[in-house]
Amino acid sequence: MSSPHIRVRPAAPEDLSAISDIHARARASYYAGHLPAEEYSGPAELERQRVGTARAISSDDRTVLCAVRDDRVVGFAVLAARHDEDKLFHFHIDPSVWRTGTGTALHRACVAVWQTAGLTTARLEVFAPNARARAFYTHQGWQEDGRTGDHVRMVLRVPSDVRSPEPVGE
């Protein structure tokens, strides 16, 4: 359930440090024990993520949204339209606010972006061992659509009503 003190807005350059911190903490929560720490939290990887996020924030072909709770950035999403569908590149919530409605509010904002753009399909890839994220996406209406290495591909038919996702394949 979404809380009234969660708002979603476009990211600004001054959000980069908060986004980078959330990205690092969220990735550590699901990669730890599965990948060497250097691959997800080493200095080179953290800098690569920071540069990529800065580029996305200033890009015309990416949308970066921030979830803000009590005047603090606590989540973010990076989306990019591709023809008639979109790809959700990143969707991370600060682990300290998991299960507070923040992810649902941010996801609804992503769906609204896709609806406004007239897109009918969105895709993402999620780390296969990340059962928590996979369950969240499934609850939001995403369905598994195969695997790519250690990631599960998922697809969402963008609903016309945010509260009523349409099942894939029907």
C-alpha positions as protocol buffer text, in pm:
chain_id: "A"
residue {
  index: 1
  type: MET
  ca { x: 0 y: 0 z: 0 }
}
residue {
  index: 2
  type: SER
  ca { x: 135 y: 342 z: -97 }
}
residue {
  index: 3
  type: SER
  ca { x: 190 y: 595 z: 179 }
}
residue {
  index: 4
  type: PRO
  ca { x: 98 y: 961 z: 129 }
}
residue {
  index: 5
  type: HIS
  ca { x: 446 y: 1078 z: 228 }
}
residue {
  index: 6
  type: ILE
  ca { x: 608 y: 899 z: -69 }
}
residue {
  index: 7
  type: ARG
  ca { x: 632 y: 1105 z: -385 }
}
residue {
  index: 8
  type: VAL
  ca { x: 796 y: 1028 z: -716 }
}
residue {
  index: 9
  type: ARG
  ca { x: 966 y: 1292 z: -928 }
}
residue {
  index: 10
  type: PRO
  ca { x: 1220 y: 1315 z: -1209 }
}
residue {
  index: 11
  type: ALA
  ca { x: 1580 y: 1282 z: -1092 }
}
residue {
  index: 12
  type: ALA
  ca { x: 1806 y: 1586 z: -1093 }
}
residue {
  index: 13
  type: PRO
  ca { x: 2188 y: 1597 z: -1106 }
}
residue {
  index: 14
  type: GLU
  ca { x: 2199 y: 1675 z: -734 }
}
residue {
  index: 15
  type: ASP
  ca { x: 2033 y: 1335 z: -667 }
}
residue {
  index: 16
  type: LEU
  ca { x: 2332 y: 1144 z: -806 }
}
residue {
  index: 17
  type: SER
  ca { x: 2504 y: 1075 z: -472 }
}
residue {
  index: 18
  type: ALA
  ca { x: 2184 y: 948 z: -307 }
}
residue {
  index: 19
  type: ILE
  ca { x: 2102 y: 733 z: -610 }
}
residue {
  index: 20
  type: SER
  ca { x: 2454 y: 589 z: -618 }
}
residue {
  index: 21
  type: ASP
  ca { x: 2437 y: 504 z: -247 }
}
residue {
  index: 22
  type: ILE
  ca { x: 2099 y: 332 z: -285 }
}
residue {
  index: 23
  type: HIS
  ca { x: 2224 y: 143 z: -589 }
}
residue {
  index: 24
  type: ALA
  ca { x: 2528 y: 14 z: -397 }
}
residue {
  index: 25
  type: ARG
  ca { x: 2327 y: -94 z: -89 }
}
residue {
  index: 26
  type: ALA
  ca { x: 2049 y: -259 z: -291 }
}
residue {
  index: 27
  type: ARG
  ca { x: 2291 y: -450 z: -514 }
}
residue {
  index: 28
  type: ALA
  ca { x: 2490 y: -570 z: -213 }
}
residue {
  index: 29
  type: SER
  ca { x: 2168 y: -709 z: -63 }
}
residue {
  index: 30
  type: TYR
  ca { x: 2112 y: -953 z: -348 }
}
residue {
  index: 31
  type: TYR
  ca { x: 2456 y: -1013 z: -499 }
}
residue {
  index: 32
  type: ALA
  ca { x: 2633 y: -1092 z: -169 }
}
residue {
  index: 33
  type: GLY
  ca { x: 2708 y: -1461 z: -152 }
}
residue {
  index: 34
  type: HIS
  ca { x: 2650 y: -1503 z: -526 }
}
residue {
  index: 35
  type: LEU
  ca { x: 2920 y: -1287 z: -686 }
}
residue {
  index: 36
  type: PRO
  ca { x: 3261 y: -1165 z: -572 }
}
residue {
  index: 37
  type: ALA
  ca { x: 3218 y: -830 z: -394 }
}
residue {
  index: 38
  type: GLU
  ca { x: 3452 y: -660 z: -641 }
}
residue {
  index: 39
  type: GLU
  ca { x: 3200 y: -726 z: -920 }
}
residue {
  index: 40
  type: TYR
  ca { x: 2918 y: -531 z: -755 }
}
residue {
  index: 41
  type: SER
  ca { x: 3082 y: -305 z: -497 }
}
residue {
  index: 42
  type: GLY
  ca { x: 3443 y: -261 z: -601 }
}
residue {
  index: 43
  type: PRO
  ca { x: 3564 y: 95 z: -671 }
}
residue {
  index: 44
  type: ALA
  ca { x: 3569 y: 48 z: -1050 }
}
residue {
  index: 45
  type: GLU
  ca { x: 3213 y: -92 z: -1055 }
}
residue {
  index: 46
  type: LEU
  ca { x: 3078 y: 181 z: -827 }
}
residue {
  index: 47
  type: GLU
  ca { x: 3235 y: 447 z: -1048 }
}
residue {
  index: 48
  type: ARG
  ca { x: 3097 y: 281 z: -1364 }
}
residue {
  index: 49
  type: GLN
  ca { x: 2748 y: 283 z: -1211 }
}
residue {
  index: 50
  type: ARG
  ca { x: 2782 y: 646 z: -1100 }
}
residue {
  index: 51
  type: VAL
  ca { x: 2895 y: 761 z: -1446 }
}
residue {
  index: 52
  type: GLY
  ca { x: 2618 y: 564 z: -1615 }
}
residue {
  index: 53
  type: THR
  ca { x: 2354 y: 708 z: -1384 }
}
residue {
  index: 54
  type: ALA
  ca { x: 2481 y: 1063 z: -1434 }
}
residue {
  index: 55
  type: ARG
  ca { x: 2461 y: 1008 z: -1809 }
}
residue {
  index: 56
  type: ALA
  ca { x: 2106 y: 871 z: -1777 }
}
residue {
  index: 57
  type: ILE
  ca { x: 1991 y: 1169 z: -1567 }
}
residue {
  index: 58
  type: SER
  ca { x: 2111 y: 1413 z: -1832 }
}
residue {
  index: 59
  type: SER
  ca { x: 2000 y: 1202 z: -2130 }
}
residue {
  index: 60
  type: ASP
  ca { x: 1708 y: 1272 z: -2361 }
}
residue {
  index: 61
  type: ASP
  ca { x: 1649 y: 901 z: -2424 }
}
residue {
  index: 62
  type: ARG
  ca { x: 1629 y: 791 z: -2059 }
}
residue {
  index: 63
  type: THR
  ca { x: 1385 y: 868 z: -1781 }
}
residue {
  index: 64
  type: VAL
  ca { x: 1520 y: 857 z: -1428 }
}
residue {
  index: 65
  type: LEU
  ca { x: 1265 y: 876 z: -1147 }
}
residue {
  index: 66
  type: CYS
  ca { x: 1331 y: 920 z: -775 }
}
residue {
  index: 67
  type: ALA
  ca { x: 1109 y: 801 z: -493 }
}
residue {
  index: 68
  type: VAL
  ca { x: 1126 y: 1057 z: -214 }
}
residue {
  index: 69
  type: ARG
  ca { x: 1014 y: 989 z: 141 }
}
residue {
  index: 70
  type: ASP
  ca { x: 1033 y: 1257 z: 408 }
}
residue {
  index: 71
  type: ASP
  ca { x: 1250 y: 1473 z: 178 }
}
residue {
  index: 72
  type: ARG
  ca { x: 1503 y: 1191 z: 126 }
}
residue {
  index: 73
  type: VAL
  ca { x: 1563 y: 999 z: -197 }
}
residue {
  index: 74
  type: VAL
  ca { x: 1492 y: 634 z: -109 }
}
residue {
  index: 75
  type: GLY
  ca { x: 1453 y: 472 z: -449 }
}
residue {
  index: 76
  type: PHE
  ca { x: 1508 y: 521 z: -819 }
}
residue {
  index: 77
  type: ALA
  ca { x: 1424 y: 375 z: -1158 }
}
residue {
  index: 78
  type: VAL
  ca { x: 1590 y: 416 z: -1498 }
}
residue {
  index: 79
  type: LEU
  ca { x: 1371 y: 357 z: -1806 }
}
residue {
  index: 80
  type: ALA
  ca { x: 1434 y: 394 z: -2179 }
}
residue {
  index: 81
  type: ALA
  ca { x: 1180 y: 372 z: -2462 }
}
residue {
  index: 82
  type: ARG
  ca { x: 1269 y: 140 z: -2747 }
}
residue {
  index: 83
  type: HIS
  ca { x: 1025 y: 152 z: -3039 }
}
residue {
  index: 84
  type: ASP
  ca { x: 694 y: 19 z: -2905 }
}
residue {
  index: 85
  type: GLU
  ca { x: 827 y: -108 z: -2574 }
}
residue {
  index: 86
  type: ASP
  ca { x: 1042 y: 8 z: -2286 }
}
residue {
  index: 87
  type: LYS
  ca { x: 1319 y: -146 z: -2082 }
}
residue {
  index: 88
  type: LEU
  ca { x: 1341 y: -101 z: -1710 }
}
residue {
  index: 89
  type: PHE
  ca { x: 1719 y: -80 z: -1665 }
}
residue {
  index: 90
  type: HIS
  ca { x: 1730 y: -15 z: -1291 }
}
residue {
  index: 91
  type: PHE
  ca { x: 1475 y: -28 z: -1014 }
}
residue {
  index: 92
  type: HIS
  ca { x: 1623 y: -4 z: -666 }
}
residue {
  index: 93
  type: ILE
  ca { x: 1478 y: 80 z: -327 }
}
residue {
  index: 94
  type: ASP
  ca { x: 1688 y: 157 z: -21 }
}
residue {
  index: 95
  type: PRO
  ca { x: 1673 y: -163 z: 187 }
}
residue {
  index: 96
  type: SER
  ca { x: 1589 y: 47 z: 496 }
}
residue {
  index: 97
  type: VAL
  ca { x: 1244 y: 124 z: 347 }
}
residue {
  index: 98
  type: TRP
  ca { x: 1156 y: -211 z: 190 }
}
residue {
  index: 99
  type: ARG
  ca { x: 792 y: -314 z: 240 }
}
residue {
  index: 100
  type: THR
  ca { x: 672 y: 42 z: 306 }
}
residue {
  index: 101
  type: GLY
  ca { x: 497 y: 106 z: -26 }
}
residue {
  index: 102
  type: THR
  ca { x: 793 y: 287 z: -178 }
}
residue {
  index: 103
  type: GLY
  ca { x: 852 y: 28 z: -450 }
}
residue {
  index: 104
  type: THR
  ca { x: 484 y: 15 z: -540 }
}
residue {
  index: 105
  type: ALA
  ca { x: 465 y: 395 z: -567 }
}
residue {
  index: 106
  type: LEU
  ca { x: 776 y: 403 z: -785 }
}
residue {
  index: 107
  type: HIS
  ca { x: 648 y: 118 z: -1003 }
}
residue {
  index: 108
  type: ARG
  ca { x: 315 y: 298 z: -1054 }
}
residue {
  index: 109
  type: ALA
  ca { x: 507 y: 605 z: -1168 }
}
residue {
  index: 110
  type: CYS
  ca { x: 701 y: 393 z: -1419 }
}
residue {
  index: 111
  type: VAL
  ca { x: 374 y: 252 z: -1553 }
}
residue {
  index: 112
  type: ALA
  ca { x: 237 y: 607 z: -1585 }
}
residue {
  index: 113
  type: VAL
  ca { x: 544 y: 706 z: -1793 }
}
residue {
  index: 114
  type: TRP
  ca { x: 485 y: 408 z: -2022 }
}
residue {
  index: 115
  type: GLN
  ca { x: 115 y: 487 z: -2051 }
}
residue {
  index: 116
  type: THR
  ca { x: 185 y: 851 z: -2137 }
}
residue {
  index: 117
  type: ALA
  ca { x: 433 y: 738 z: -2405 }
}
residue {
  index: 118
  type: GLY
  ca { x: 170 y: 501 z: -2547 }
}
residue {
  index: 119
  type: LEU
  ca { x: 386 y: 195 z: -2484 }
}
residue {
  index: 120
  type: THR
  ca { x: 219 y: -141 z: -2447 }
}
residue {
  index: 121
  type: THR
  ca { x: 508 y: -359 z: -2328 }
}
residue {
  index: 122
  type: ALA
  ca { x: 794 y: -321 z: -2083 }
}
residue {
  index: 123
  type: ARG
  ca { x: 1081 y: -561 z: -2024 }
}
residue {
  index: 124
  type: LEU
  ca { x: 1345 y: -610 z: -1757 }
}
residue {
  index: 125
  type: GLU
  ca { x: 1607 y: -855 z: -1641 }
}
residue {
  index: 126
  type: VAL
  ca { x: 1641 y: -951 z: -1275 }
}
residue {
  index: 127
  type: PHE
  ca { x: 1918 y: -1151 z: -1107 }
}
residue {
  index: 128
  type: ALA
  ca { x: 1773 y: -1503 z: -1084 }
}
residue {
  index: 129
  type: PRO
  ca { x: 1863 y: -1565 z: -716 }
}
residue {
  index: 130
  type: ASN
  ca { x: 1692 y: -1237 z: -618 }
}
residue {
  index: 131
  type: ALA
  ca { x: 1365 y: -1402 z: -515 }
}
residue {
  index: 132
  type: ARG
  ca { x: 1245 y: -1091 z: -330 }
}
residue {
  index: 133
  type: ALA
  ca { x: 1264 y: -874 z: -643 }
}
residue {
  index: 134
  type: ARG
  ca { x: 1113 y: -1144 z: -862 }
}
residue {
  index: 135
  type: ALA
  ca { x: 819 y: -1175 z: -622 }
}
residue {
  index: 136
  type: PHE
  ca { x: 773 y: -797 z: -622 }
}
residue {
  index: 137
  type: TYR
  ca { x: 767 y: -779 z: -1002 }
}
residue {
  index: 138
  type: THR
  ca { x: 529 y: -1075 z: -1024 }
}
residue {
  index: 139
  type: HIS
  ca { x: 297 y: -901 z: -777 }
}
residue {
  index: 140
  type: GLN
  ca { x: 308 y: -592 z: -1001 }
}
residue {
  index: 141
  type: GLY
  ca { x: 195 y: -798 z: -1303 }
}
residue {
  index: 142
  type: TRP
  ca { x: 527 y: -893 z: -1464 }
}
residue {
  index: 143
  type: GLN
  ca { x: 569 y: -1245 z: -1600 }
}
residue {
  index: 144
  type: GLU
  ca { x: 884 y: -1446 z: -1658 }
}
residue {
  index: 145
  type: ASP
  ca { x: 986 y: -1465 z: -2022 }
}
residue {
  index: 146
  type: GLY
  ca { x: 1299 y: -1682 z: -2024 }
}
residue {
  index: 147
  type: ARG
  ca { x: 1654 y: -1654 z: -1897 }
}
residue {
  index: 148
  type: THR
  ca { x: 1973 y: -1484 z: -2002 }
}
residue {
  index: 149
  type: GLY
  ca { x: 2269 y: -1630 z: -1815 }
}
residue {
  index: 150
  type: ASP
  ca { x: 2208 y: -1568 z: -1445 }
}
residue {
  index: 151
  type: HIS
  ca { x: 1917 y: -1331 z: -1508 }
}
residue {
  index: 152
  type: VAL
  ca { x: 1546 y: -1389 z: -1558 }
}
residue {
  index: 153
  type: ARG
  ca { x: 1379 y: -1188 z: -1833 }
}
residue {
  index: 154
  type: MET
  ca { x: 1038 y: -1051 z: -1741 }
}
residue {
  index: 155
  type: VAL
  ca { x: 770 y: -876 z: -1943 }
}
residue {
  index: 156
  type: LEU
  ca { x: 481 y: -650 z: -1847 }
}
residue {
  index: 157
  type: ARG
  ca { x: 188 y: -568 z: -2069 }
}
residue {
  index: 158
  type: VAL
  ca { x: 142 y: -205 z: -1975 }
}
residue {
  index: 159
  type: PRO
  ca { x: -210 y: -185 z: -1835 }
}
residue {
  index: 160
  type: SER
  ca { x: -454 y: 89 z: -1921 }
}
residue {
  index: 161
  type: ASP
  ca { x: -537 y: 100 z: -1548 }
}
residue {
  index: 162
  type: VAL
  ca { x: -237 y: 93 z: -1310 }
}
residue {
  index: 163
  type: ARG
  ca { x: -429 y: -120 z: -1058 }
}
residue {
  index: 164
  type: SER
  ca { x: -522 y: -390 z: -1313 }
}
residue {
  index: 165
  type: PRO
  ca { x: -219 y: -536 z: -1493 }
}
residue {
  index: 166
  type: GLU
  ca { x: -306 y: -747 z: -1795 }
}
residue {
  index: 167
  type: PRO
  ca { x: -160 y: -1100 z: -1793 }
}
residue {
  index: 168
  type: VAL
  ca { x: 99 y: -1169 z: -2061 }
}
residue {
  index: 169
  type: GLY
  ca { x: -8 y: -1419 z: -2323 }
}
residue {
  index: 170
  type: GLU
  ca { x: -379 y: -1350 z: -2304 }
}
